[in-house]
Amino acid sequence: MPKMKTKRAAAKRFKTTGTGKLMKMKAYKSHILNKKTTKRKRNLRKAVEVDPTNAKMMKRMLPYSK
């Protein structure tokens, strides 16, 4: 059977933790930052776990992640 291909767009956006959970960076941090508060921008820096409703599909896109 041939190797499965990883979806490169997903590979750039999601990282797998040691326990197999998917992590992603939050959105809305790229531009128009003047009107956003410092607290809001600071919270957007943190990575968060992918919602379980989407995690199954994301793992299918990343066949070689843990």
ROSE-4610 file (N, C-alpha, C; in Angstrom, 1 decimal, always signed):
// ROSE-4610
residu = [M/M/M/P/P/P/K/K/K/M/M/M/K/K/K/T/T/T/K/K/K/R/R/R/A/A/A/A/A/A/A/A/A/K/K/K/R/R/R/F/F/F/K/K/K/T/T/T/T/T/T/G/G/G/T/T/T/G/G/G/K/K/K/L/L/L/M/M/M/K/K/K/M/M/M/K/K/K/A/A/A/Y/Y/Y/K/K/K/S/S/S/H/H/H/I/I/I/L/L/L/N/N/N/K/K/K/K/K/K/T/T/T/T/T/T/K/K/K/R/R/R/K/K/K/R/R/R/N/N/N/L/L/L/R/R/R/K/K/K/A/A/A/V/V/V/E/E/E/V/V/V/D/D/D/P/P/P/T/T/T/N/N/N/A/A/A/K/K/K/M/M/M/M/M/M/K/K/K/R/R/R/M/M/M/L/L/L/P/P/P/Y/Y/Y/S/S/S/K/K/K]
num = [1/1/1/2/2/2/3/3/3/4/4/4/5/5/5/6/6/6/7/7/7/8/8/8/9/9/9/10/10/10/11/11/11/12/12/12/13/13/13/14/14/14/15/15/15/16/16/16/17/17/17/18/18/18/19/19/19/20/20/20/21/21/21/22/22/22/23/23/23/24/24/24/25/25/25/26/26/26/27/27/27/28/28/28/29/29/29/30/30/30/31/31/31/32/32/32/33/33/33/34/34/34/35/35/35/36/36/36/37/37/37/38/38/38/39/39/39/40/40/40/41/41/41/42/42/42/43/43/43/44/44/44/45/45/45/46/46/46/47/47/47/48/48/48/49/49/49/50/50/50/51/51/51/52/52/52/53/53/53/54/54/54/55/55/55/56/56/56/57/57/57/58/58/58/59/59/59/60/60/60/61/61/61/62/62/62/63/63/63/64/64/64/65/65/65/66/66/66]
x = [+0.8/+0.0/+0.9/+0.6/+1.4/+1.3/+2.3/+2.3/+1.2/+0.6/-0.4/+0.2/-0.4/+0.1/-0.5/+0.4/+0.0/-0.5/-1.6/-2.1/-1.2/-0.4/+0.6/+0.0/-1.2/-1.8/-2.1/-2.6/-2.8/-1.6/-0.5/+0.8/+1.4/+1.1/+1.7/+0.8/-0.4/-1.3/-1.5/-1.2/-1.5/-0.2/+0.0/+1.1/+0.5/+1.1/+0.7/+1.4/+0.7/+1.4/+1.9/+2.6/+3.1/+2.0/+0.9/-0.3/-1.2/-0.9/-1.7/-2.7/-2.8/-3.8/-3.3/-4.2/-3.8/-3.9/-2.8/-2.8/-2.8/-3.4/-3.4/-3.2/-2.8/-2.7/-4.0/-4.3/-5.6/-5.5/-6.7/-6.8/-6.9/-7.0/-7.2/-6.0/-4.8/-3.6/-2.6/-3.1/-2.2/-2.2/-3.4/-3.4/-4.6/-4.7/-5.6/-5.5/-4.3/-4.0/-4.2/-4.4/-4.5/-5.7/-6.9/-8.1/-8.2/-7.4/-7.4/-6.6/-7.2/-6.5/-5.2/-4.3/-3.1/-3.4/-4.4/-4.8/-5.3/-6.1/-6.7/-5.6/-4.6/-3.5/-2.6/-2.4/-1.6/-2.3/-3.6/-4.3/-4.3/-4.2/-4.2/-2.8/-1.8/-0.5/-0.5/-1.4/-1.3/-1.9/-1.3/-1.9/-3.0/-4.0/-5.1/-5.3/-6.0/-6.3/-7.4/-7.3/-8.4/-9.6/-10.8/-12.0/-12.3/-12.8/-12.9/-13.8/-14.7/-15.6/-14.8/-13.7/-12.9/-11.6/-11.3/-10.0/-9.9/-11.0/-11.0/-10.7/-11.3/-11.0/-9.5/-9.0/-7.6/-6.6/-6.9/-6.0/-6.0/-7.1/-7.1/-6.3/-6.2/-5.3/-3.8/-3.5/-2.2/-1.9/-1.8/-1.8/-0.6/+0.5/+1.7/+2.0/+1.0/+1.1/+0.7/+1.1/+0.9/-0.5]
y = [-1.2/+0.0/+1.3/+2.3/+3.5/+4.3/+5.1/+6.0/+7.0/+7.4/+8.4/+9.7/+10.7/+12.0/+12.9/+13.7/+14.6/+15.9/+16.4/+17.7/+18.8/+19.4/+20.4/+21.6/+22.0/+23.2/+22.9/+21.6/+21.2/+21.1/+20.6/+20.4/+21.7/+22.7/+24.1/+24.7/+24.3/+24.9/+24.2/+22.9/+22.1/+21.3/+21.3/+20.5/+19.4/+18.3/+17.2/+17.2/+17.1/+17.0/+15.6/+15.4/+14.0/+13.0/+13.5/+12.6/+12.4/+13.1/+12.9/+14.0/+15.0/+16.0/+17.0/+17.7/+18.6/+20.0/+20.9/+22.2/+23.2/+24.3/+25.3/+26.7/+27.6/+29.0/+29.7/+30.7/+31.4/+32.4/+32.7/+33.6/+35.1/+36.0/+37.5/+38.1/+37.7/+38.3/+38.8/+39.0/+39.3/+40.8/+41.5/+42.9/+43.5/+44.9/+45.7/+45.5/+45.7/+45.4/+46.7/+47.9/+49.1/+49.1/+48.6/+48.7/+47.5/+46.5/+45.4/+45.7/+45.4/+45.7/+44.8/+45.3/+44.5/+43.1/+43.1/+41.8/+40.9/+41.4/+40.5/+40.0/+40.8/+40.4/+39.4/+39.6/+38.7/+37.3/+37.2/+36.0/+35.3/+36.0/+35.4/+34.8/+35.0/+34.4/+32.9/+32.5/+31.2/+30.2/+29.0/+27.9/+27.2/+26.7/+26.1/+24.7/+23.8/+22.5/+22.6/+21.8/+21.8/+21.2/+21.8/+21.3/+19.8/+19.0/+17.5/+17.3/+18.2/+18.0/+18.1/+18.8/+19.0/+18.1/+17.6/+16.9/+15.6/+14.9/+13.7/+13.9/+15.0/+15.3/+15.8/+16.6/+17.1/+15.9/+14.9/+13.8/+13.0/+12.9/+12.3/+13.0/+14.3/+15.1/+14.9/+14.5/+14.3/+12.9/+12.0/+10.6/+10.1/+10.9/+10.4/+11.2/+11.9/+12.5/+11.5/+11.7/+10.6/+10.3]
z = [+0.0/+0.0/+0.0/-0.8/-0.9/+0.4/+0.6/+1.8/+1.7/+2.8/+2.9/+2.9/+2.2/+2.2/+3.3/+3.9/+4.9/+4.2/+4.7/+4.2/+4.7/+3.8/+4.3/+5.0/+4.5/+5.2/+6.6/+6.9/+8.3/+9.1/+8.5/+9.2/+9.6/+8.9/+9.3/+10.4/+10.5/+11.5/+12.8/+12.8/+14.0/+14.4/+15.7/+16.3/+17.2/+17.3/+18.2/+19.5/+20.6/+21.9/+22.1/+23.2/+23.5/+23.8/+24.3/+24.5/+23.4/+22.2/+21.0/+20.8/+21.6/+21.4/+20.4/+19.6/+18.6/+19.2/+19.0/+19.4/+18.2/+18.4/+17.3/+18.0/+17.2/+17.6/+17.4/+18.2/+18.1/+16.9/+16.4/+15.2/+15.7/+14.8/+15.0/+15.6/+15.3/+15.9/+14.8/+13.5/+12.5/+12.1/+12.1/+11.8/+12.5/+12.3/+13.0/+14.5/+15.0/+16.4/+17.3/+16.7/+17.5/+18.4/+17.9/+18.7/+19.7/+19.6/+20.5/+21.8/+22.9/+24.2/+24.3/+25.2/+25.5/+26.0/+26.9/+27.5/+26.5/+25.5/+24.5/+23.6/+23.2/+22.4/+23.1/+24.4/+25.2/+25.2/+25.4/+25.4/+24.0/+23.0/+21.6/+21.3/+22.1/+21.9/+22.3/+23.2/+23.7/+22.7/+22.7/+21.9/+22.7/+21.9/+22.6/+21.9/+22.6/+22.1/+21.1/+20.0/+19.0/+19.6/+19.3/+19.8/+19.4/+20.3/+19.9/+18.7/+18.4/+17.2/+15.9/+16.0/+14.8/+14.8/+16.0/+16.1/+15.3/+15.1/+14.4/+12.9/+12.3/+10.9/+10.8/+11.8/+11.7/+11.8/+12.6/+12.7/+11.4/+10.7/+9.4/+8.4/+8.5/+7.6/+8.0/+9.2/+9.7/+10.1/+9.1/+9.3/+10.2/+10.1/+10.8/+12.1/+12.6/+13.9/+14.9/+16.2/+17.2/+17.4]
